[in-house]
Amino acid sequence: MRVVSGKYKGMRFRPPSKFPSRPTTDMAKEGLFSILNARMYFDNLDVLDLFSGTGNISLEFLSRGVGSVVSVDKHPVSYRFQEKVAAELNETNWHILRQNAMEYLKNCNRQFDVIFADPPYNFERHLEIHQLVFENNLLVDDGLLIIEHSDRIELNGVEHYKETRSYGGVCFSFYEPK
């Protein structure tokens, strides 16, 4: 896992063998952050990273200077790995929670500028993520929900949908409150 830009650019982190999730590929990650660089300034953004796995996306946001990142993953190996990396970097703006991401959305009482969700590829409740985010008003007015999914899943045709971008077999669907 390599950070592609910002203050941690070029740093590599090696998750333990048999890690319970797969990190977003560098090609897809570079494509995603190219889109985000054109749309927003990262300074002081509050980001929620759901199903955070290795913390790959969280690190990219932190590397670019966001105000804070909340990473949520229920797996103990993911949690411990992210905690280890945060400690190595002395990263105080990274808040790592060992919790079920869907339960977190149901009980969350704050808003974020960006919510990124990368559920497991066998996950079948992508639109429930969308529903919980918008029903619970979890985005600021000009916020952005991004759901990573395989190219076999269609997540368009729902309220707030803006676009889907594909990078190989990886897709990012974007949703905005407006």
N, C-alpha and C positions, 0 to 999 in steps of 0.2 A: 504494500500500500504506500503510495507516494503522494505527497502534497504538491499540487501543480503550480500554485501561485501564492503570492503574499509573503508575509514574514516567515512562514515555515516552508517556503518553496524548496523543493528538492529533498526534504526530510522523508525518510522511509521508516515505516513501522511494520513490524512483522507480527501478525496475529499468531497465536499458538496453532499448531497443527490440529486438524480436525475441528477448525473453528465452525460454529453453528450457522454462520451466514456467509454470503458472498459479497464482497465489496463492489460498489459501482465501478465499472471499468474506467480506466483513465480516459479513453476516447469519449465515452458518454459523459463523464464528469467534466472534461474540458468543453464539450459542446454545451452542457447545461450552464456552466459558469460564463461562457461566452454570451449566452442569451441574457443571463442575469446582469452581467457587466453593462450591457447596452440598456437595461431597463431601470437600474437602481444604483444608488450609492450605498455602500455597505456600512459606512460609519454609523455606529449606534443602533443598528437594527437588532431587534429581538427575534431570534430564530428558534423554532421548535423542530427537532429532528426525531421523527417517530420511526420505530423499528430500526434504531440507529446502528445496530450490528457492531462493526469495527470502529465506528465514529468517523469514518472516512469523510462523509459530507460535513459533519460538524466541524472537523479540522479545517476543511476548505473555507467554511464561513469564518471561523475564528482567525485563520491566517490572513483573511482579507479585512479584518478589523471590525467585525460586528460588535455590538455592545454586549450581547450575551447569547449563549446557545443552551437550550435545555434539550438533552438527549434522553430518549426513553427507549428502553429495551428490557424485556423480562428475563432474558437468558443470563444466568450468573457469569458465564464465561465472557460474554459481551460486556457486561457491567464491569467486571474486574479488569479487562483489557483497557477499556476506556479510562477507568480510574487510574491505571498505571501510566498511560500516555499523558493524561492531564497532569499527574504529579511530576513526570519527567520534564514537562514543558513549564511547570509552575503556572499553569493556565487557570486563573481565578474566575474567568468569565464563562467557564464551561461547567454546567450543572448537570450531573449524570444521575438518572433515576432508574432503579431496577423496578420496573412496573410494566404491566400489560398496557400497550399503547392505546387500545380501544377503551379501556377503563380510564386511562388518563384523559382522553378526549371527553368522555362522559362527565367527568368531575372537574375539569379545568375551569378556572374562573378568571383567567387573564387573556389578554390579546397578544398576538404576535404579528410582526411584519411579514414573516415568511414561515410557512409550515411546509416541511418536506416530509413525505411519507414514502418509505421504501419497504413495503410489506414483503414477506416471503412470496416467491413466485407461485406457490400453490394456494395462496390466500384467495378467498372468493368474496371478500366483503369490501372491495375497493370503494364502491359507491356509498357504503356506510361511513367511511372516513369523510367523504365529501359532505354527507348529510350532517354528521356530528359537528364538523367545523362550522358550517353555515348556520345550523339551527342554534348552536351555542354561541354564535357571534365571536369566534376565536381569532378572527383577523381584524386588523385595523382597517380603516376605510380604503386605503390604497394597498392593502396587503395582497399576498399571493400564496395560494395553495398549489403545491407541486406533488403529483403522485407518480412515482416510478413504477413501471409495470412492463410485462413482456409484450411483444408485438402481436401476440395472440388475443389480447384483451382490448376491447374498445371501451373507452371511457368518455366519449363525446356525447352530445345530445342531452346533456343535463344543464340545469340552470348554472350560470356563472362560468361555463366552459369557454375558454378562449382558443386554445390550440393544443396539438400534440406534436412533439418532435421526436424523431426516431434516430437512433445511433446503433446500427447493427440490429440486434434483437431487443435492445433496450429502448423503451419509450418513456417520455416525460409528458404528462398531461398537466396543463396549467388552468387554474381557475382564479377569478377575481371577484370580489364582492360587488363591484359596480356593474 
